[in-house]
């Protein structure tokens, strides 16, 4: 109703228009103002007495409308896939983003192996990869049981998976971790991707 109104409206005018009690209007206006959808403006009315509070809809794009982020991701992935050496460019993009992620407490010489792996697993968990720490033939691994970009990863593996690998590599580099990610094997099982960790020269 406020969007369709020609100008700001008072609580009483809104209540009359909707056929509800003014207290009901106040309750909902408080929520709309807190959400940034409605704003309170000064009344133009002069004369004695306190002027009534006036409200109008905030002029902005409708934040309650639908989103199409998957479409945007598909457009970007398709564009990148059409570039020369898309995997290398995707890897570089992932590493650049990984360097921007929050770092653990920095210490001289970086962080040790166990703490590095713990932080890596925690980061991947926050990003929605459902990670699990694994070991095979003495090699440290991180299994990824969920892909937050599954549909794209299935059709644009050469782009999406290098981004994931770069993300891990960039984060570990920024942390000065004594652990690296050598490679990421996609869909080694229908519900599993494997990140292979390198610990050469590392100490606990």
SVG drawing of the C-alpha trace seen along z (x, -y; Angstrom):
<svg xmlns="http://www.w3.org/2000/svg" viewBox="-12 -27 74 75">
<polyline fill="none" stroke="black" stroke-width="0.4" points="0.0,0.0 2.8,-2.4 4.5,-1.7 1.2,-2.6 0.6,-5.7 1.2,-9.1 3.0,-10.4 3.9,-9.5 1.1,-8.3 0.5,-8.5 -0.2,-5.5 -3.9,-6.5 -4.3,-6.9 -2.7,-3.5 -5.0,-1.9 -8.1,-3.5 -7.1,-2.3 -6.5,1.3 -9.3,1.4 -7.0,2.5 -6.0,1.0 -3.2,-1.6 -1.2,0.6 -1.2,3.4 0.1,0.9 2.8,-0.3 3.9,3.3 4.4,4.1 5.9,0.7 8.6,1.3 9.5,4.5 9.5,2.9 11.6,-0.1 14.1,2.3 14.3,4.3 14.9,1.0 11.7,1.4 10.0,-1.6 11.3,-4.9 10.0,-7.5 9.9,-11.1 9.1,-14.5 5.5,-15.7 4.9,-18.8 2.1,-19.9 2.7,-23.1 0.9,-24.5 0.8,-23.7 1.2,-20.2 3.4,-17.3 3.1,-16.4 2.2,-12.8 4.8,-10.3 4.8,-9.8 5.9,-6.7 6.7,-5.9 8.2,-2.9 11.9,-3.0 12.8,-3.5 14.9,-0.5 15.0,2.8 12.7,5.4 15.0,7.4 12.2,10.0 12.3,10.9 13.8,14.2 17.5,14.7 19.2,16.3 22.7,16.9 23.0,20.2 22.4,18.6 25.1,16.1 27.5,18.9 26.7,20.8 27.4,17.7 30.7,17.1 31.7,20.7 30.8,21.0 32.7,17.9 35.8,19.1 35.5,22.5 35.8,20.8 39.1,19.2 42.5,20.6 43.7,22.9 40.6,22.5 41.8,24.8 44.9,22.7 42.8,19.5 40.2,21.1 43.0,22.3 44.5,18.8 41.0,17.3 40.5,19.8 43.9,19.1 43.3,15.3 40.0,15.8 41.6,18.2 44.1,15.5 41.2,13.3 39.7,15.7 40.1,15.2 43.5,16.3 44.2,18.1 46.4,16.4 49.7,15.7 53.0,16.8 56.6,16.6 57.3,19.4 53.6,20.0 51.4,22.7 52.2,26.4 50.8,29.4 48.0,30.4 46.8,26.9 47.0,26.2 44.9,29.3 42.4,28.4 42.0,24.9 41.7,26.2 38.9,28.6 37.2,25.9 37.3,23.5 35.9,26.2 33.2,27.0 32.1,23.4 32.0,23.3 29.7,26.3 32.0,29.1 31.3,31.5 35.0,32.3 36.4,35.3 40.1,35.9 41.5,39.2 44.7,41.1 45.8,43.6 49.2,45.3 50.7,42.7 49.3,39.8 47.1,37.1 43.9,36.4 40.7,34.4 37.6,36.0 34.8,33.7 31.4,35.2 29.3,32.3 29.9,29.9 28.2,26.5 28.4,26.1 27.4,29.7 25.4,29.1 28.1,26.8 30.9,29.2 29.3,32.1 29.1,30.1 32.1,27.8 34.6,29.9 37.6,28.3 36.6,25.0 34.8,25.5 37.2,28.1 40.4,26.1 38.7,23.2 38.2,25.4 41.8,26.6 43.1,23.0 40.9,21.9 42.6,24.4 46.1,23.6 45.6,19.8 44.3,20.1 47.2,22.3 49.7,20.0 48.3,17.0 48.4,18.9 52.1,19.8 51.0,23.3 53.4,26.2 50.9,28.1 50.0,27.8 47.3,29.3 49.0,31.2 45.9,32.1 42.1,32.5 40.6,35.7 37.0,35.0 34.3,37.7 36.6,40.6 33.4,42.0 29.8,40.7 29.8,38.9 33.5,38.2 36.2,35.8 39.7,36.2 42.2,33.4 45.8,34.8 47.9,32.9 51.7,32.5 53.8,32.3 57.3,32.3 59.7,30.4 56.9,29.8 57.2,30.2 54.5,30.7"/>
</svg>
